[in-house]
């Protein structure tokens, strides 16, 4: 699957250090998840990002104007306000992007057969299949993750039985 029009290295760099990326079983599955994520950022996702960023700039500029209203106006005040507003916008964009990306990648992990908590991203591998809640955040484990835990448990039980058969009782 080819990446959409987003510059690949910039997109990957913005996702660096997301724990979810290390949970994919193969590089191919990870690349599919990233490509799916890139596709999801087109359309309404972009409109939502722009709307939140405009709101962040407006609120920041309003707060700055109110805080600095009692100060004597110097030529640098307007420049400082603009730089601060742009900084807030960039931080808001980064926060939104990473939050949405992590949530999307968790769904991709479940679809690729890796059991994770959809709320916090905790890797559920190795937990008992009857586990009802994430040990990290307490969120109820989704049906998809529960199914993956049962399959994983059955595979482990089969491997253990096979190992006992090879090595004797």
N, CA, C and O of each residue as an XYZ file, in Angstrom:
676
protein
N       0.850     -1.164      0.000
C       0.000      0.000      0.000
C       0.902      1.236      0.000
O       1.742      1.392      0.887
N       0.736      2.081     -0.956
C       1.564      3.283     -1.075
C       1.068      4.347     -0.101
O      -0.128      4.484      0.152
N       2.029      5.090      0.433
C       1.675      6.180      1.338
C       0.959      7.272      0.551
O       1.332      7.546     -0.590
N      -0.050      7.895      1.127
C      -0.698      9.028      0.469
C       0.277     10.191      0.319
O       1.471     10.041      0.578
N      -0.220     11.326     -0.090
C       0.611     12.466     -0.445
C       1.445     13.030      0.700
O       2.238     13.940      0.464
N       1.308     12.548      1.896
C       2.072     13.064      3.016
C       3.525     12.625      2.853
O       3.794     11.473      2.513
N       4.463     13.545      3.094
C       5.873     13.222      3.004
C       6.193     12.150      4.050
O       6.024     12.379      5.247
N       6.653     10.991      3.598
C       6.825      9.826      4.450
C       7.779     10.074      5.613
O       7.453      9.726      6.748
N       8.928     10.656      5.370
C       9.895     10.792      6.458
C       9.421     11.785      7.506
O       9.706     11.610      8.691
N       8.703     12.822      7.093
C       8.180     13.779      8.074
C       7.107     13.095      8.924
O       7.074     13.256     10.144
N       6.237     12.335      8.268
C       5.165     11.646      8.982
C       5.747     10.643      9.972
O       5.312     10.588     11.122
N       6.726      9.849      9.537
C       7.351      8.865     10.429
C       8.091      9.546     11.575
O       8.051      9.068     12.709
N       8.763     10.654     11.288
C       9.486     11.366     12.341
C       8.524     11.892     13.397
O       8.843     11.895     14.586
N       7.350     12.335     12.965
C       6.383     12.863     13.932
C       5.813     11.751     14.808
O       5.281     12.025     15.883
N       5.917     10.512     14.364
C       5.411      9.382     15.140
C       6.492      8.712     15.980
O       6.194      7.796     16.746
N       7.731      9.148     15.851
C       8.823      8.479     16.553
C       8.554      8.467     18.054
O       7.974      9.399     18.613
N       8.982      7.411     18.670
C       8.851      7.189     20.112
C       7.429      6.828     20.558
O       7.163      6.777     21.758
N       6.513      6.577     19.618
C       5.217      6.026     20.027
C       5.426      4.556     20.349
O       5.917      3.803     19.508
N       5.062      4.139     21.550
C       5.258      2.752     21.973
C       4.533      1.763     21.064
O       4.991      0.638     20.868
N       3.400      2.190     20.511
C       2.602      1.298     19.671
C       3.382      0.793     18.456
O       3.142     -0.320     17.989
N       4.303      1.591     17.946
C       5.060      1.179     16.753
C       5.936     -0.037     17.019
O       6.178     -0.833     16.111
N       6.411     -0.193     18.242
C       7.280     -1.324     18.555
C       6.501     -2.617     18.810
O       7.107     -3.683     18.917
N       5.185     -2.544     18.909
C       4.383     -3.720     19.215
C       3.983     -4.524     17.978
O       3.556     -5.672     18.103
N       4.113     -3.939     16.790
C       3.766     -4.680     15.577
C       4.712     -5.865     15.422
O       5.904     -5.758     15.710
N       4.181     -6.986     14.971
C       4.997     -8.199     14.843
C       5.971     -8.131     13.681
O       7.052     -8.715     13.746
N       5.601     -7.422     12.613
C       6.486     -7.317     11.447
C       6.564     -5.870     10.984
O       5.688     -5.058     11.281
N       7.616     -5.567     10.260
C       7.773     -4.220      9.696
C       6.674     -3.946      8.672
O       6.209     -2.815      8.537
N       6.264     -4.991      7.953
C       5.210     -4.834      6.957
C       3.888     -4.445      7.620
O       3.178     -3.570      7.123
N       3.557     -5.090      8.737
C       2.323     -4.756      9.462
C       2.401     -3.327     10.003
O       1.412     -2.594      9.972
N       3.575     -2.935     10.495
C       3.758     -1.571     10.987
C       3.569     -0.557      9.852
O       2.918      0.472     10.033
N       4.149     -0.858      8.677
C       4.022      0.047      7.529
C       2.566      0.161      7.072
O       2.120      1.242      6.686
N       1.826     -0.949      7.115
C       0.397     -0.899      6.771
C      -0.364     -0.021      7.762
O      -1.238      0.752      7.371
N      -0.026     -0.146      9.045
C      -0.672      0.680     10.065
C      -0.382      2.156      9.861
O      -1.275      2.990     10.010
N       0.866      2.489      9.520
C       1.244      3.884      9.285
C       0.547      4.414      8.036
O       0.080      5.553      8.022
N       0.474      3.590      6.979
C      -0.205      4.019      5.756
C      -1.689      4.245      6.018
O      -2.273      5.202      5.510
N      -2.300      3.368      6.809
C      -3.705      3.523      7.167
C      -3.904      4.794      7.984
O      -4.892      5.507      7.811
N      -2.971      5.064      8.862
C      -3.031      6.283      9.666
C      -2.934      7.520      8.786
O      -3.683      8.480      8.970
N      -2.012      7.497      7.830
C      -1.843      8.644      6.933
C      -3.127      8.901      6.143
O      -3.518     10.051      5.948
N      -3.779      7.835      5.692
C      -5.035      7.990      4.960
C      -6.122      8.583      5.842
O      -6.949      9.365      5.374
N      -6.123      8.215      7.112
C      -7.175      8.688      8.016
C      -7.030     10.170      8.347
O      -7.982     10.783      8.831
N      -5.865     10.757      8.098
C      -5.668     12.170      8.418
C      -6.200     13.086      7.328
O      -6.177     14.305      7.495
N      -6.671     12.547      6.237
C      -7.269     13.383      5.195
C      -8.743     13.599      5.521
O      -9.317     12.845      6.306
N      -9.345     14.592      4.942
C     -10.780     14.824      5.124
C     -11.098     15.511      6.431
O     -10.490     16.527      6.769
N     -12.070     14.951      7.188
C     -12.554     15.590      8.401
C     -11.503     15.666      9.484
O     -11.535     16.588     10.299
N     -10.574     14.731      9.522
C      -9.502     14.807     10.511
C      -8.699     16.080     10.355
O      -8.340     16.717     11.346
N      -8.412     16.459      9.116
C      -7.673     17.691      8.843
C      -8.493     18.904      9.245
O      -7.960     19.847      9.830
N      -9.783     18.890      8.939
C     -10.661     20.011      9.300
C     -10.698     20.166     10.819
O     -10.638     21.284     11.331
N     -10.797     19.062     11.532
C     -10.824     19.113     12.997
C      -9.514     19.687     13.536
O      -9.537     20.530     14.433
N      -8.372     19.243     13.002
C      -7.079     19.768     13.443
C      -6.985     21.264     13.222
O      -6.547     22.004     14.102
N      -7.397     21.706     12.048
C      -7.328     23.139     11.743
C      -8.228     23.914     12.693
O      -7.829     24.958     13.209
N      -9.429     23.421     12.930
C     -10.359     24.096     13.834
C      -9.817     24.220     15.245
O      -9.916     25.285     15.855
N      -9.249     23.153     15.767
C      -8.697     23.193     17.123
C      -7.500     24.135     17.183
O      -7.330     24.862     18.161
N      -6.675     24.125     16.150
C      -5.511     25.013     16.140
C      -5.911     26.475     16.047
O      -5.309     27.319     16.712
N      -6.902     26.790     15.245
C      -7.380     28.175     15.163
C      -7.930     28.595     16.522
O      -7.672     29.706     16.985
N      -8.681     27.713     17.155
C      -9.215     28.017     18.484
C      -8.080     28.241     19.482
O      -8.161     29.148     20.310
N      -7.031     27.431     19.417
C      -5.887     27.594     20.319
C      -5.209     28.941     20.104
O      -4.819     29.599     21.069
N      -5.065     29.354     18.860
C      -4.434     30.655     18.576
C      -5.314     31.788     19.099
O      -4.813     32.720     19.727
N      -6.612     31.715     18.848
C      -7.516     32.780     19.284
C      -7.492     32.898     20.811
O      -7.389     34.001     21.346
N      -7.585     31.777     21.503
C      -7.574     31.807     22.966
C      -6.241     32.343     23.472
O      -6.215     33.165     24.389
N      -5.131     31.890     22.887
C      -3.813     32.365     23.310
C      -3.674     33.863     23.092
O      -3.197     34.577     23.973
N      -4.085     34.342     21.931
C      -3.986     35.779     21.647
C      -4.869     36.576     22.610
O      -4.471     37.646     23.068
N      -6.060     36.066     22.919
C      -6.948     36.753     23.849
C      -6.314     36.820     25.237
O      -6.302     37.879     25.865
N      -5.789     35.697     25.715
C      -5.149     35.656     27.035
C      -3.957     36.607     27.075
O      -3.782     37.344     28.046
N      -3.147     36.595     26.038
C      -1.978     37.481     25.988
C      -2.421     38.941     26.020
O      -1.834     39.754     26.734
N      -3.446     39.270     25.256
C      -3.925     40.653     25.222
C      -4.426     41.089     26.598
O      -4.171     42.213     27.031
N      -5.143     40.189     27.282
C      -5.657     40.517     28.614
C      -4.529     40.648     29.634
O      -4.545     41.557     30.464
N      -3.567     39.759     29.576
C      -2.457     39.792     30.525
C      -1.600     41.033     30.310
O      -1.159     41.668     31.269
N      -1.369     41.371     29.058
C      -0.471     42.478     28.744
C      -1.179     43.821     28.628
O      -0.549     44.821     28.285
N      -2.475     43.857     28.907
C      -3.209     45.113     28.728
C      -2.731     46.206     29.678
O      -2.803     47.386     29.336
N      -2.250     45.844     30.852
C      -1.774     46.833     31.799
C      -0.335     47.261     31.554
O       0.120     48.250     32.128
N       0.381     46.536     30.717
C       1.785     46.854     30.453
C       1.875     48.011     29.456
O       0.976     48.245     28.649
N       2.979     48.707     29.549
C       3.221     49.712     28.514
C       3.606     48.976     27.249
O       4.419     48.051     27.270
N       3.031     49.386     26.182
C       3.247     48.687     24.916
C       4.629     48.998     24.356
O       4.991     50.153     24.134
N       5.363     47.965     24.141
C       6.664     48.087     23.485
C       6.546     47.399     22.133
O       5.603     46.643     21.900
N       7.461     47.648     21.275
C       7.380     47.082     19.926
C       7.506     45.559     19.935
O       7.006     44.891     19.031
N       8.163     45.014     20.941
C       8.369     43.572     20.973
C       7.162     42.804     21.487
O       7.098     41.588     21.306
N       6.203     43.470     22.122
C       5.062     42.781     22.723
C       4.231     42.064     21.660
O       3.840     40.913     21.853
N       3.961     42.731     20.550
C       3.186     42.097     19.478
C       3.916     40.911     18.881
O       3.310     39.882     18.582
N       5.232     41.061     18.709
C       6.024     39.944     18.176
C       6.041     38.763     19.141
O       5.918     37.609     18.730
N       6.195     39.065     20.422
C       6.205     38.002     21.433
C       4.863     37.279     21.473
O       4.813     36.056     21.604
N       3.778     38.041     21.359
C       2.447     37.435     21.378
C       2.255     36.506     20.187
O       1.715     35.408     20.327
N       2.693     36.944     19.030
C       2.557     36.118     17.831
C       3.404     34.849     17.936
O       2.939     33.763     17.591
N       4.630     34.981     18.405
C       5.509     33.814     18.559
C       4.921     32.834     19.570
O       4.941     31.624     19.345
N       4.407     33.341     20.664
C       3.787     32.484     21.667
C       2.555     31.771     21.100
O       2.356     30.583     21.354
N       1.735     32.485     20.341
C       0.539     31.883     19.743
C       0.923     30.784     18.757
O       0.293     29.727     18.727
N       1.942     31.028     17.960
C       2.396     30.000     17.011
C       2.956     28.798     17.766
O       2.730     27.656     17.365
N       3.676     29.042     18.843
C       4.193     27.941     19.661
C       3.076     27.086     20.240
O       3.156     25.858     20.236
N       2.035     27.744     20.737
C       0.883     27.015     21.275
C       0.219     26.200     20.170
O      -0.178     25.056     20.389
N       0.102     26.790     18.986
C      -0.502     26.068     17.867
C       0.321     24.822     17.518
O      -0.240     23.748     17.303
N       1.637     24.963     17.462
C       2.487     23.817     17.119
C       2.417     22.727     18.185
O       2.377     21.540     17.859
N       2.400     23.121     19.445
C       2.288     22.126     20.513
C       0.926     21.436     20.472
O       0.838     20.228     20.688
N      -0.127     22.189     20.198
C      -1.467     21.611     20.097
C      -1.543     20.628     18.942
O      -2.131     19.554     19.069
N      -0.945     20.999     17.809
C      -0.935     20.113     16.649
C      -0.204     18.813     16.971
O      -0.692     17.724     16.669
N       0.947     18.936     17.574
C       1.742     17.752     17.929
C       0.972     16.854     18.892
O       0.943     15.635     18.720
N       0.353     17.452     19.898
C      -0.403     16.684     20.877
C      -1.572     15.954     20.220
O      -1.791     14.770     20.473
N      -2.325     16.666     19.372
C      -3.470     16.057     18.689
C      -3.016     14.917     17.786
O      -3.612     13.840     17.771
N      -1.964     15.173     17.045
C      -1.475     14.187     16.085
C      -1.045     12.912     16.807
O      -1.438     11.814     16.412
N      -0.252     13.048     17.845
C       0.245     11.861     18.550
C      -0.881     11.131     19.266
O      -0.876      9.901     19.316
N      -1.838     11.851     19.816
C      -2.954     11.203     20.506
C      -3.814     10.418     19.518
O      -4.155      9.261     19.764
N      -4.158     11.046     18.416
C      -4.966     10.364     17.396
C      -4.184      9.212     16.763
O      -4.750      8.157     16.479
N      -2.895      9.412     16.547
C      -2.073      8.367     15.929
C      -1.994      7.143     16.834
O      -2.127      6.014     16.362
N      -1.780      7.356     18.116
C      -1.686      6.229     19.049
C      -2.988      5.439     19.071
O      -2.971      4.209     19.043
N      -4.107      6.135     19.119
C      -5.413      5.461     19.137
C      -5.627      4.649     17.856
O      -6.086      3.508     17.909
N      -5.293      5.242     16.711
C      -5.458      4.553     15.434
C      -4.525      3.336     15.343
O      -4.941      2.270     14.890
N      -3.284      3.493     15.769
C      -2.336      2.383     15.708
C      -2.744      1.235     16.628
O      -2.462      0.076     16.325
N      -3.399      1.537     17.742
C      -3.886      0.465     18.625
C      -4.939     -0.374     17.915
O      -4.957     -1.599     18.043
N      -5.818      0.288     17.167
C      -6.814     -0.461     16.385
C      -6.123     -1.310     15.322
O      -6.509     -2.456     15.095
N      -5.105     -0.753     14.672
C      -4.359     -1.511     13.665
C      -3.665     -2.715     14.296
O      -3.594     -3.782     13.686
N      -3.155     -2.548     15.508
C      -2.521     -3.668     16.210
C      -3.537     -4.786     16.461
O      -3.241     -5.960     16.238
N      -4.725     -4.420     16.921
C      -5.758     -5.437     17.147
C      -6.115     -6.148     15.845
O      -6.286     -7.367     15.823
N      -6.228     -5.379     14.758
C      -6.568     -5.978     13.464
C      -5.457     -6.898     12.957
O      -5.725     -7.849     12.222
N      -4.216     -6.618     13.347
C      -3.107     -7.457     12.888
C      -2.813     -8.605     13.850
O      -1.861     -9.357     13.644
N      -3.626     -8.745     14.902
C      -3.488     -9.894     15.787
C      -2.666     -9.664     17.039
O      -2.250    -10.629     17.681
N      -2.422     -8.433     17.402
C      -1.651     -8.124     18.614
C      -2.622     -7.591     19.668
O      -3.232     -6.540     19.469
N      -2.773     -8.310     20.796
C      -3.706     -7.842     21.827
C      -3.135     -6.657     22.609
O      -2.096     -6.775     23.259
N      -3.823     -5.518     22.538
C      -3.430     -4.318     23.285
C      -4.665     -3.678     23.885
O      -5.785     -3.894     23.422
N      -4.445     -2.889     24.918
C      -5.527     -2.099     25.500
C      -5.771     -0.907     24.586
O      -4.833     -0.193     24.229
N      -7.026     -0.690     24.207
C      -7.322      0.415     23.287
C      -7.231      1.770     23.977
O      -7.104      2.796     23.307
N      -7.294      1.789     25.289
C      -7.237      3.062     26.002
C      -5.796      3.519     26.248
O      -5.453      4.662     25.949
N      -4.948      2.630     26.792
C      -3.603      3.059     27.192
C      -2.492      2.461     26.337
O      -1.351      2.914     26.417
N      -2.800      1.446     25.514
C      -1.788      0.846     24.654
C      -0.970     -0.244     25.317
O       0.015     -0.706     24.741
N      -1.348     -0.666     26.510
C      -0.615     -1.714     27.219
C      -0.673     -3.015     26.421
O      -1.746     -3.428     25.983
N       0.469     -3.655     26.233
C       0.516     -4.932     25.519
C      -0.045     -6.022     26.425
O       0.484     -6.275     27.508
N      -1.115     -6.663     25.977
C      -1.812     -7.661     26.786
C      -1.293     -9.079     26.560
O      -1.862    -10.033     27.092
N      -0.239     -9.228     25.793
C       0.319    -10.555     25.514
C       0.662    -11.268     26.817
O       1.220    -10.677     27.741
N       0.317    -12.544     26.867
C       0.678    -13.357     28.015
C      -0.317    -13.332     29.156
O      -0.169    -14.095     30.110
N      -1.327    -12.479     29.087
C      -2.333    -12.464     30.152
C      -3.269    -13.648     30.003
O      -3.437    -14.189     28.910
N      -3.873    -14.041     31.105
C      -4.849    -15.132     31.073
C      -6.048    -14.699     30.233
O      -6.431    -13.530     30.261
N      -6.651    -15.641     29.479
C      -7.774    -15.276     28.608
C      -9.002    -14.764     29.362
O      -9.828    -14.058     28.784
N      -9.127    -15.106     30.623
C     -10.293    -14.633     31.389
C     -10.074    -13.248     32.005
O     -10.938    -12.751     32.727
N      -8.937    -12.630     31.728
C      -8.666    -11.287     32.234
C      -9.721    -10.323     31.687
O      -9.950    -10.267     30.479
N     -10.359     -9.567     32.578
C     -11.459     -8.694     32.170
C     -11.040     -7.240     31.990
O     -11.677     -6.494     31.246
N      -9.973     -6.839     32.669
C      -9.578     -5.429     32.622
C      -8.066     -5.314     32.401
O      -7.299     -6.209     32.754
N      -7.675     -4.222     31.825
C      -6.263     -3.932     31.583
C      -5.559     -3.755     32.930
O      -6.038     -2.998     33.774
N      -4.444     -4.431     33.145
C      -3.743     -4.270     34.419
C      -3.090     -2.896     34.568
O      -2.747     -2.496     35.681
N      -2.916     -2.182     33.481
C      -2.271     -0.870     33.520
C      -3.255      0.246     33.881
O      -2.989      1.043     34.780
N      -4.402      0.303     33.173
C      -5.327      1.432     33.366
C      -6.686      1.027     33.928
O      -7.461      1.891     34.339
N      -6.990     -0.275     33.953
C      -8.267     -0.726     34.486
C      -9.409     -0.715     33.488
O     -10.533     -1.070     33.841
N      -9.147     -0.315     32.243
C     -10.174     -0.280     31.202
C     -10.608     -1.716     30.882
O      -9.788     -2.634     30.889
N     -11.884     -1.897     30.605
C     -12.386     -3.225     30.242
C     -11.775     -3.625     28.907
O     -11.752     -2.831     27.966
N     -11.286     -4.847     28.825
C     -10.646     -5.349     27.606
C     -11.715     -5.550     26.535
O     -12.765     -6.137     26.798
N     -11.444     -5.062     25.335
C     -12.405     -5.164     24.239
C     -12.590     -6.615     23.816
O     -11.759     -7.472     24.116
N     -13.687     -6.878     23.116
C     -13.966     -8.232     22.639
C     -12.858     -8.723     21.708
O     -12.467     -9.889     21.770
N     -12.353     -7.843     20.849
C     -11.294     -8.236     19.920
C     -10.030     -8.645     20.675
O      -9.409     -9.655     20.347
N      -9.653     -7.867     21.679
C      -8.457     -8.199     22.460
C      -8.686     -9.487     23.254
O      -7.778    -10.309     23.376
N      -9.891     -9.664     23.790
C     -10.206    -10.893     24.521
C     -10.107    -12.127     23.635
O      -9.598    -13.165     24.056
N     -10.596    -12.007     22.409
C     -10.495    -13.118     21.454
C      -9.032    -13.436     21.167
O      -8.644    -14.604     21.129
N      -8.225    -12.408     20.966
C      -6.803    -12.625     20.711
C      -6.111    -13.280     21.902
O      -5.225    -14.115     21.722
N      -6.509    -12.907     23.117
C      -5.932    -13.535     24.314
C      -6.298    -15.022     24.382
O      -5.466    -15.854     24.744
N      -7.555    -15.352     24.029
C      -7.963    -16.761     24.040
C      -7.197    -17.556     22.992
O      -6.755    -18.673     23.261
N      -7.037    -16.991     21.804
C      -6.282    -17.678     20.745
C      -4.841    -17.880     21.181
O      -4.279    -18.962     21.016
N      -4.246    -16.828     21.740
C      -2.859    -16.907     22.202
C      -2.713    -17.968     23.297
O      -1.732    -18.711     23.313
N      -3.676    -18.039     24.200
C      -3.647    -19.025     25.276
C      -3.746    -20.442     24.711
O      -3.041    -21.346     25.160
N      -4.625    -20.630     23.723
C      -4.760    -21.953     23.092
C      -3.471    -22.363     22.395
O      -3.072    -23.526     22.456
N      -2.823    -21.418     21.736
C      -1.558    -21.713     21.054
C      -0.505    -22.103     22.079
O       0.223    -23.075     21.879
N      -0.415    -21.350     23.185
C       0.561    -21.679     24.239
C       0.284    -23.048     24.828
O       1.215    -23.813     25.080
N      -0.999    -23.374     25.055
C      -1.359    -24.682     25.617
C      -0.994    -25.794     24.644
O      -0.498    -26.843     25.055
N      -1.239    -25.567     23.347
C      -0.880    -26.563     22.343
C       0.625    -26.771     22.266
O       1.094    -27.900     22.120
N       1.374    -25.691     22.362
C       2.830    -25.804     22.320
C       3.356    -26.533     23.553
O       4.298    -27.319     23.457
N       2.748    -26.271     24.709
C       3.165    -26.941     25.940
C       2.860    -28.434     25.857
O       3.672    -29.259     26.276
N       1.684    -28.783     25.315
C       1.322    -30.199     25.180
C       2.253    -30.894     24.198
O       2.663    -32.033     24.422
N       2.583    -30.210     23.114
C       3.510    -30.770     22.138
C       4.889    -30.961     22.756
O       5.548    -31.971     22.509
N       5.322    -30.006     23.550
C       6.625    -30.085     24.208
C       6.659    -31.256     25.187
O       7.656    -31.975     25.257
N       5.567    -31.455     25.952
C       5.498    -32.594     26.877
C       5.519    -33.910     26.131
O       6.106    -34.884     26.604
N       4.878    -33.954     24.954
C       4.859    -35.165     24.150
C       6.233    -35.504     23.610
O       6.588    -36.679     23.514
N       7.009    -34.497     23.259
C       8.367    -34.713     22.725
C       9.321    -35.099     23.840
O      10.152    -35.989     23.660
N       9.217    -34.452     24.978
C      10.138    -34.683     26.090
C       9.659    -35.766     27.057
O      10.372    -36.120     27.996
N       8.471    -36.285     26.833
C       7.931    -37.289     27.745
C       7.158    -36.631     28.861
O       7.170    -35.406     28.982
N       6.472    -37.436     29.698
C       5.615    -36.871     30.756
C       6.339    -36.156     31.833
O       5.715    -35.647     32.764
